[in-house]
Amino acid sequence: MSAVNPLAEPRWVPGMTREELRDYGLYQALRSLPIPAVSRIGAALSPILGRRAHPAAAARAAAAMRLLRTDLAADPAALEAAQGRLWANMGRHYAEFCVLHKIVPAGRVSIDDPATFDAVLADGRPVIVPFVHTGNWETIGIQMADRAPGRVCAMAEPLPSNRVRAQIAAMQRGRQPGTMLTMDGSAWRRAVHHLQQPGGILYLAIDEYAEGRVWAPFFGRALDVRGNLGKIVRIAAYTGAIILPLYSERLGGATFQTHVLPTLEFPQKRKIDRDEQLHHVGQLDALFEPAVLRLIEQWFAVVEYRP
């Protein structure tokens, strides 16, 4: 993939694939439209560009919904409706990426507990903010960066191979007043270094897909310290960071709420034994699991979930 200018508008790329041409055209059509219209168009396109275009992912999502939500497993009509809403939410999110930088300034994202949110960010200690891929999670990072400019470091997947999507992602990342760490061999070392700077904030997902599985929530599977939850616990202990768990909920259309879950703090120590790691991983898992089950139609990782 060619180099990407992080602040440049997406541009024509020689030798575009059909998919890149489609995405370039959609971006040009959507970027100047009102936010609600962009979101509605994404929902309208989702059956064609989402569910029908990715039958294996659709099958995995349906199987996961049946497994994790017994109410949906018992009602085929309800399951079908839930799947439709899932793909509509996914379509909305992808379309909203074209206007992501406008959503928070437009007042479309509230916080259910702003006092805790602001108090933790103002505490002075390092902060680790775990999240799951529900609602429009990108808006949480923007809210934090607005309140704590220059302090937020987000862990992000590498840019996609689709060059147009890579340009859009790089542009939106570049607009945020924070640091973006691409997940690679040195990312965790750099993340720790960032937290050791005054007021460092680290923002990362716990429902990452790696080694053929979605790592968290565990939904009754054996707890494991190898995923991001375990890393969060170890880094928090090492740096003395406060853990501030957050998740986003789509309230309707392109309107969202950031939910603040109970914070976790434990004594600073260079090493933390496995039993203690498992205990804290279980605490964090227990916070996120009910939220994900309630918002399973908004949970992007459901398309990759395996028991």
C-alpha positions in Angstrom: 0.0 0.0 0.0 1.3 3.4 -0.9 2.1 6.0 1.8 -0.9 7.9 3.2 -1.1 11.6 4.0 -2.9 11.5 7.4 -4.6 14.9 6.9 -5.4 14.8 3.1 -8.8 14.2 1.7 -9.1 10.8 0.0 -7.9 11.1 -3.6 -8.0 9.1 -6.8 -5.5 6.3 -6.8 -4.3 4.8 -10.1 -5.4 1.3 -10.8 -8.3 1.3 -8.4 -10.1 -2.0 -7.8 -13.9 -2.1 -8.2 -14.3 -2.0 -4.5 -12.0 1.0 -4.2 -13.9 2.8 -6.9 -17.2 2.1 -5.1 -15.8 3.4 -1.8 -14.3 6.5 -3.4 -17.6 7.3 -5.0 -19.5 6.8 -1.8 -17.1 8.9 0.2 -17.5 11.8 -2.3 -21.2 11.5 -2.2 -21.5 11.3 1.6 -18.9 13.6 3.0 -20.9 16.8 2.5 -24.4 15.5 3.5 -26.0 16.0 6.9 -25.0 13.4 9.5 -28.5 11.9 9.8 -28.7 11.4 6.0 -25.2 9.8 5.9 -26.3 7.4 8.7 -29.6 6.5 7.0 -27.8 5.8 3.6 -25.4 3.5 5.4 -28.3 1.6 6.9 -30.1 1.4 3.6 -27.0 0.0 1.8 -26.2 -2.6 4.5 -28.3 -5.5 3.2 -26.5 -5.3 -0.2 -22.9 -4.3 0.8 -23.0 -6.0 4.2 -25.1 -9.0 4.9 -25.5 -10.4 1.4 -21.9 -9.7 0.4 -20.6 -11.5 3.5 -22.7 -14.7 4.0 -20.1 -16.4 6.2 -20.0 -13.5 8.6 -23.8 -13.3 8.6 -23.9 -17.0 9.5 -21.4 -16.6 12.3 -23.4 -13.6 13.6 -26.7 -15.6 13.6 -25.1 -18.5 15.3 -23.5 -16.3 18.0 -26.8 -14.5 18.6 -28.6 -17.8 19.1 -25.9 -19.0 21.5 -25.5 -15.9 23.6 -29.2 -14.7 23.7 -31.6 -17.5 24.5 -34.6 -15.1 23.8 -33.5 -14.8 20.2 -32.7 -18.5 19.9 -36.3 -19.3 20.9 -37.9 -16.8 18.4 -36.8 -17.1 14.8 -38.7 -13.9 13.8 -37.0 -12.0 16.6 -33.6 -13.4 15.6 -34.1 -12.4 11.9 -35.1 -8.8 13.0 -32.1 -8.6 15.3 -29.8 -9.6 12.4 -31.3 -7.0 10.2 -30.7 -4.3 12.9 -27.1 -5.6 13.4 -26.2 -5.1 9.7 -28.0 -1.8 9.6 -25.9 -0.6 12.5 -22.8 -1.8 10.8 -23.7 0.0 7.7 -24.5 3.2 9.6 -21.1 3.0 11.3 -19.1 2.6 8.1 -21.0 5.5 6.4 -20.6 7.7 9.5 -16.8 7.3 9.2 -17.0 9.8 6.3 -18.4 12.5 8.7 -16.9 11.2 12.0 -15.2 14.4 12.9 -18.6 16.2 12.8 -20.5 13.9 15.2 -19.3 15.0 18.6 -19.1 18.7 17.8 -22.7 18.4 16.6 -23.8 17.4 20.1 -24.8 13.9 19.1 -22.9 12.1 21.8 -23.8 12.4 25.5 -22.1 10.9 28.6 -24.2 9.1 31.2 -21.9 9.9 34.1 -19.9 13.0 33.1 -18.7 13.7 36.7 -16.8 10.4 36.9 -15.6 10.7 33.3 -14.1 14.1 33.9 -12.9 13.3 37.5 -10.8 10.4 36.3 -9.3 12.3 33.4 -8.4 15.1 35.8 -7.0 12.9 38.5 -3.4 13.2 37.3 -2.6 9.5 37.3 -2.3 7.5 34.1 -5.6 6.2 32.8 -6.4 3.0 30.7 -9.7 3.1 28.9 -10.9 -0.3 27.7 -13.9 -0.4 25.4 -15.9 -2.8 23.2 -17.0 -2.3 19.6 -20.6 -1.2 20.1 -22.5 2.0 19.1 -19.9 4.2 17.5 -16.9 3.7 19.7 -14.8 6.1 17.6 -16.8 9.0 19.3 -15.5 8.0 22.7 -11.9 8.6 21.6 -12.9 12.0 20.2 -14.7 13.0 23.5 -11.6 12.1 25.5 -9.2 13.9 23.1 -11.4 17.0 23.3 -11.3 17.0 27.1 -7.6 16.0 27.4 -5.9 17.2 24.2 -2.5 15.6 23.6 -2.9 13.0 26.3 -4.8 10.2 24.5 -3.0 7.3 22.8 -5.2 4.9 21.0 -4.2 1.3 20.0 -5.4 0.7 16.4 -5.3 -2.0 13.8 -3.1 -1.4 10.7 -4.7 0.6 7.9 -6.8 -1.6 5.6 -5.4 -2.8 2.3 -8.3 -1.1 0.5 -6.4 2.2 -0.4 -9.5 4.4 -0.3 -10.6 3.1 3.1 -7.0 3.5 4.3 -7.0 7.2 3.2 -10.3 7.8 5.0 -9.1 6.1 8.2 -5.8 8.0 8.1 -7.6 11.3 7.6 -10.0 10.8 10.5 -7.2 9.5 12.8 -5.1 12.5 11.8 -7.9 14.9 12.8 -8.0 13.7 16.4 -5.7 15.6 18.9 -4.0 12.4 20.2 -1.6 9.7 19.3 -2.4 6.5 17.3 -0.4 3.4 17.9 -0.6 0.7 15.2 -0.6 -2.7 16.7 2.8 -4.2 15.9 5.7 -5.7 17.8 6.6 -2.6 19.7 3.1 -1.2 20.3 2.8 -2.4 23.9 6.2 -1.1 24.9 5.3 2.3 23.4 1.9 2.2 25.2 3.6 1.7 28.5 6.0 4.6 27.7 3.0 6.8 26.9 1.3 6.0 30.2 4.5 6.9 32.1 4.3 10.4 30.7 2.3 13.0 32.8 -1.4 12.5 32.3 -1.1 9.6 29.8 -4.3 8.0 28.6 -4.4 4.7 26.8 -7.6 3.7 24.8 -8.0 0.2 23.5 -10.5 -2.5 22.7 -11.0 -5.7 24.7 -13.0 -7.6 22.1 -10.1 -8.0 19.7 -10.1 -10.8 17.2 -6.9 -12.7 17.2 -5.7 -16.3 16.9 -9.1 -17.3 15.5 -11.2 -16.0 18.4 -12.9 -12.9 19.9 -11.0 -12.7 23.2 -13.6 -10.9 25.4 -16.2 -10.9 26.8 -15.7 -14.6 27.7 -19.4 -15.5 28.1 -18.7 -18.5 30.3 -15.5 -19.6 28.6 -12.4 -20.0 30.8 -10.8 -16.7 31.7 -7.5 -16.1 29.9 -4.8 -13.5 30.6 -3.2 -13.6 27.2 -5.6 -11.1 25.5 -6.0 -7.4 25.8 -7.8 -7.7 29.2 -4.8 -9.4 30.7 -2.4 -6.9 29.2 -4.6 -4.0 30.6 -4.4 -5.6 34.1 -0.6 -6.0 33.9 0.0 -2.6 32.5 -2.3 -0.9 35.1 -0.4 -2.7 37.9 2.9 -1.7 36.5 2.1 2.0 35.9 -0.4 2.6 38.7 -3.1 3.5 36.1 -6.8 3.9 36.8 -8.9 1.7 34.6 -11.9 3.6 33.3 -14.2 1.1 31.3 -16.4 2.8 28.7 -18.8 1.7 25.9 -20.9 3.5 23.3 -24.6 2.9 22.6 -26.4 4.0 19.5 -29.6 5.5 20.9 -31.2 5.9 17.5 -30.0 7.1 14.1 -26.7 8.9 14.5 -27.2 9.7 18.2 -25.1 8.0 20.9 -24.4 7.8 24.6 -21.1 7.0 26.2 -21.6 4.8 29.2 -19.2 5.0 32.2 -18.7 1.7 34.0 -17.2 1.3 37.5 -13.5 2.2 37.7 -10.9 -0.3 38.8 -7.7 0.5 40.8 -5.2 -1.8 42.5 -1.8 -1.3 44.1 1.1 -0.5 41.8 3.6 -3.3 41.5 6.1 -4.3 38.8 4.8 -7.9 38.6 1.3 -9.3 39.3 0.8 -13.1 39.7 -1.5 -15.1 37.5 -4.2 -15.6 40.1 -4.5 -11.9 40.7 -4.4 -11.3 36.9 -7.3 -13.7 36.5 -9.3 -12.1 39.3 -9.0 -8.6 37.7 -9.7 -10.0 34.2 -12.8 -11.5 35.6 -13.8 -8.2 37.2 -13.5 -6.3 33.9 -15.2 -9.1 32.0 -18.2 -9.0 34.4 -18.6 -5.3 33.7 -18.7 -5.6 29.9 -20.6 -8.8 29.4 -24.1 -7.5 30.3 -23.6 -4.4 28.1 -22.6 -6.5 25.1 -25.5 -8.9 25.6 -27.9 -6.0 25.8 -26.5 -4.4 22.7 -25.7 -7.5 20.7 -27.3 -5.9 17.7 -24.7 -3.2 17.9 -21.7 -5.4 18.7 -19.4 -5.6 15.6 -17.3 -8.5 17.0 -20.4 -10.8 16.8 -19.6 -11.5 13.2 -16.3 -13.1 14.2 -17.5 -14.8 17.5 -16.9 -18.5 18.0 -17.6 -20.4 21.2 
